[in-house]
Amino acid sequence: MRPTCAPRPFHSREHTVKDHRRLGRDLEIYHSDPMIGAGLPLWLPAGAAARHAIEEFVREEERLAGYQHVYSPPMAKRQMYERSGHLAKFADDMFPAMSDDPDDDAEALMLRPSLCPHHAMVFGSRGRSYRELPVRIAEIGGMYRAERSGVVGGLSRVRAISLNDAHVFCSLDQVGAEVALVLAMCARIHPALGFAADGYRLSLRGPGAGYLGADADWARAEALLRDALVQAGVPFEEAPGEAAFYGPKIDIQVRDLAGRESTLATVQVDFAQPERFDLSYTGRDGSPARPVMVHRSIVGSMERLLAHLLEVHQGAFPVWYAPVQLAVAPVGEAQDAAARQFADQALRAGLRASLSLDGSLGLRIREASQRRVPYLAVIGSREADAGEVSLRLRDGRQLPPMPHAQALASIRNAVDARTMGIG
């Protein structure tokens, strides 16, 4: 018989404020191992569960906004990145070429530093008509940066990056509406994840060479982005010299606990890549026309996003993407069967549920609190006999016993609503 003790209030004390690296270790979100290498985190089951829930949410939002999802390989021939301009600009940040024939550079493969060349090839894979535009292509795909070991850390700066990326191919007169759509998606998705932007930045071309494209195209792209920000009614600052090498961009900035600023979401207007990849569509008059390429990321990389969310919520994620949404704890061994039945019902209801059996009830309640589990279902002899559970909430509240179906419906409603609270 397991020892039992009087249950303590669930989440009865405030947790110490921690950075994402400490939280990631304490909550078993990810793991770094020198055998794998710096900047190459292992996503543990808890982190993978949270990440999967967020990815599915973002994909569905993109689908509803007219995006088509693709998969593309994380590498390509060297000539791909020569044509895109990435090799000339980012050679120091790219991993060396791989080839079984060192004398044949044409066949050498390179890990990609960006997804945009692959998406350009998706658009160019067949003929397009103006009636199809805009073509919106999205992917959560891997890319790689050869960051120095001294600058990588936690999830905020890594070498293997899982980017929420998309590229819109449209006509010039559609660019403004597409940028506005991206800003609206950010305004809808970010609150659902539980954070707000710390600032908007219009990143412009700076002095000097190295930027692709004509001056007139840059001026037009900068004006389009500036107008979109004004129309959205958000305050922003202009930052000359922070543009991408192929075009200006709107960067949505966030800050970590140390006050360091980073870009989490971005939208960019690019006239250069369609030219370099010779992309075209058939215009209204039947002649070839060049599309404009709008690059955008709603939540940035999954690594940086989870680092930010860990610190924002201090690991107490909203119930809809909490790694474990419901822990089920029988008071004693006599209630194990009832607890297993309820946990199985929760799994079939689409919830992430775990069965907590080892140790005293007080210990299991403390463990659920330390793991920031939103709901703890305690089943004693009375609840087992009545087919009920007593729900304890992460914020310390305890609900009266209720039937299994009612408890699951309550949790399911909280998940589906994607609100920040529980209960």
Secondary structure, DSSP 8 states (H G I E B T S, - for coil): ---------TT-S------HHHHHHHTT-EE--TTT-TT--EE-HHHHHHHHHHHHHHHHHHHHTT-EE----SEEEHHHHHHHSHHHHHGGGS---B-S-TT-GGG-EEE-S-SHHHHHHHHTTS--BGGG-SEEEEEEEEEE----TTT-BTTTB-SEEEEEEEEEEE-GGGHHHHHHHHHHHHHHHHHHHT---SEEEEEE--SSS---S-HHHHHHHHHHHHHHHHHHT--EEEEET-SBTTB-EEEEEEE-TT--EEEEEEEEEESHHHHHTT--EE-TTSSEE--EEEEEESS-BHHHHHHHHHHHHTT---GGG-S-SEEEEESSGGGHHHHHHHHHHHHHTT--EEE--SS-HHHHHHHHHHTT-SEEEEE-HHHHHHTEEEEEETTS-B---EEHHHHHHHHHHHHHHT-SS--
